[in-house]
């Protein structure tokens, strides 16, 4: 008799809409396993305070609520970049430095709020995001949206009112974050995962 791990090959889950729709059980199993391991390890080692991070993807699909491709098409001299979906879904982005700052801020609070959303509190459409990335990268071609590909969740905007009430706000604007990330990307081509 073999266990489930022996029957099912390990998949690298990239977080894309396509992978998520093909392997939903793998996603939930991996995420639940990570959460269980973190909480169990914290309990066993006597951790008195646990900062458990999660994604805005934990909210239901209808809840009220990308950069290498542009570089490659620019370098190749292509006239067009194709973005999956209609461009209408809206997303919120938080720079990693702001996320780290929020984690430190929360751990330093004498009585932090129990459940909080950490984000910008502002969103933009995928089309607006693609346009911003195009401008920062310097790609002068067209952006085409492939509406035959799934849109995913229509909107992911977090309610950050609890963090704002605790006197914390994200500081890094999206365009600035994209620019510094793009600079890092160009300076470290061998360190970027395909």
N, C-alpha and C positions, 0 to 999 in steps of 0.2 A: 504494500500500500504506500502511495506517495502522498506527500502533503501538497497543498495548493501552490506553495512557492516552487516546488519541483515541477509541477505541471504547467505553470504559466511562466514564460520568459520575462525577465525583468525589463521593463520599458523605461526609457528616459522620457520623462514627461516635460515638455517644453512650455506648457502653459497656454499654448495657442488654442483658438476656438476649434480648429480642426482636430487637434489631438484630444482635446477635452471631449468633443462629441464622439470620437472613435473609441475612447477608453474611459468612460465615466466611472466605472467601478474601480479602475486603477487609481484615478485621482482621489476619490473619496477614501479608499483604503490607505493610500500613502499619507494623506493629510490627517486622517484619524490616528494612524500609527504614530506620526510625528507628535501630535498633541498628547496622546497617551504616554509616550516615552518622556516627554518634557515634564508633564505633571507628576508622573511616577518618580522620576529621578529627583525632582525638586522635593517631593515629600520624603523620600528615603534619605536624602542628605540634609534634611532639616532646614530647608530654605524657608525663611519666614515671610518673604515677600516675593511674588513671582510676576514678572512682566511678560505676559503671553501675547505675542504678536500674531495677527492674522491679516488676511486680505479683505478688501471690500467685496470680493467675490462671495463672501459668506452670506451676503444679503440676497434675498430672492430676486429672480430675474426682473420682475415687474415692480420691485420696491421703489418708492420714490427716492429718490436718491438726491521710435522705430528708425532706425537712423542709418544703419549700415547699408540698407537697400538704396537709399538716396546717394550715398557716397559711391557705391559700386556703379550705379548707372551714370553718375557724373564722370567717374574715372573712365568708364567704357565709351563715353561720348554718346550715350543713348539720348534719344529725344523724348522719352516717356518713362515714367515709373508707374507701375500698376499697384494700387492699394486694394487689399481685399475689403469688401463691403461697400455700402452705398456712400459712406462718408458722413452719414447722419448721426450715428450713435455718439453719445457724449461721454467723455472721460475726464477724470480729475487726476492730476499728476502731482507727486510730492518728491522733491529732490532727496536723495539718500542722506545728505548732510542735515536736512531739516528733520527727517525721520529719526536719525541718531540723536539730534538735539532734543527732540520730544521725549525719547526714551530716557535720557539723562534727567531731563526736567521732571518727569513723572517719578523716577526713583528717588529724587531729592525731596519730594513733597512729604511733609509729615503725615498728611491724610489725603492721598491722591484719590480722585474719583475712581470708582471701581471699573466702570466700563466707559471707554472714550473712543471716539473716532479721531484719528490724526490725519489731517489733510490740509489742503489749501482753502477749502470752502468755496471753490470756484471750479467750473468745468468748461470744456470747449468741445466742439465736434471733432471727429476724426479728420474731417476735411480741413478744419482750421489748424489742427496739429500738423497734418501733412504739409500745409502751406508754410507753417513756421519752420519746420525742419528743412524744407526746400530752400527757404531764404537763408537760414544759418549755414547750411552745407554749401550753398552757392550753386545749386542745380538750376539751370535755366529752362529745362524742358517742361513738358506737360505732366500733370498728375491725372491719371485715369482711375476711376473707381470701378471695381469689378463687382457690380451688384448681384452677380450670380453666386457670390460667396456669402456666407452668413454674416449678419450684422452683429450677432451676439446681443448682450443686454443693452437695451436702448439708452440707459443712462446710469452712470455710477458717480454720484455726487454725495459726499459724506456730510452729515450734520456735525460740524466741529464746534458747536456752541459750548460744550462742556470744557473743551481745552481753552477756548477763548475766555470763558468765565474764570478759569484757573490762571489766566494771564499768559497764555502761550499762543503764538501765531507763527506759521511758516513764514520764512523771510526770503527765500530764493524764488524769484520769478521764473516761470516756465522757460521763457526765451533765454534767460541767463543760464539756467540749468542745462538746456540743450546745447548752448554754446560751449560751456566748460566740458560737458560730456563729449562733444564732438572733438574738441581740442585733445582730450585724453585719448580718444579713439585713434586719432591720427598719429599721436606720439607713441602709441603702444600697439601697433598692428599685430604683433605676434602673440599678444596676450588676450585677444578677443576670441571667444568661442564661436565656432560656426553654428 
